[in-house]
Structures are given as structure tokens and as C-alpha cells.
Amino acid sequence: MYLHVVMLQLSDAADERFHDRVQGYCQRILSECDGVSAYAFRRNEASRSDGLTHAVVAAFGDSPAHDRYQVSPAHQEMKAYMADFIERLVVFDGEIPTLA
């Protein structure tokens, strides 16, 4: 399984309308992007978050599925919309073991 985690520090401008629209993009990605096993935008509940308030967490069947997602129209539109609301981000991409 290939994991993609984007930790975000959002600006104060990220209101309810912003969150609703991002959730809509998440639904599009789940329905339009082949190879996406799981996809969510959630508030970070960690007490050690260092100001990273939210995350996009995605799981893919393999690295090529992640590559296809990266260039998909839904992902490109989501990134463009979110850009003005992001103050900081940190990304993890990598293979993780799964139980057979």
C-alpha cells in the first residue's frame, strides 16, 4: 500500500465554506481516481501537532495509482482552491507494509 499524508496549517480564512468545499473534492477524488483505497481531510487531534491543524490522508494500491491521482483534474482543482488557505504544509509519501 502507498500512503500519502499532507499535514497542513490553515489560515483563519479557512471557514465552514472552505471545509465543505474541500470535503466535496474528497468525494470527487474517491469516485474519480482509480486506485484510491481511502481518502480523507480531517482535523489533527494530536496534542503535539506543532500548529499543523489538519491533514489529507490517502491510501493507494500502489505508487502508480498515487502518480495518477497527482495529475487528476479533481486533485489539481483541490490544490488550486486550497493554496490561498495554507500557511504551512508537510508531506509524507511512501510504501507501508500491509497484512497478507
HURA-V698192 format. One line per field, one symbol per residue. ss: DSSP state (H for helix, E for strand, C for the rest). burial: # if it has 16 or more other ideal C-beta (glycine too) atoms within 10 Angstrom, else .. Layout:
ss=???
burial=???
This chain:
ss=CEEEEEEEEECCCCCHHHHHHHHHHHHHHHHHCCCEEEEEEEECCCCCCCCCCEEEEEEECCHHHHHHHHHCHHHHHHHHHHHHHEEEEEEEEEECCCCC
burial=.###.#####...#...#...#..##.##...#.##..#.#..#.......#####.###....##..#..#.##..#...#..#...#...........
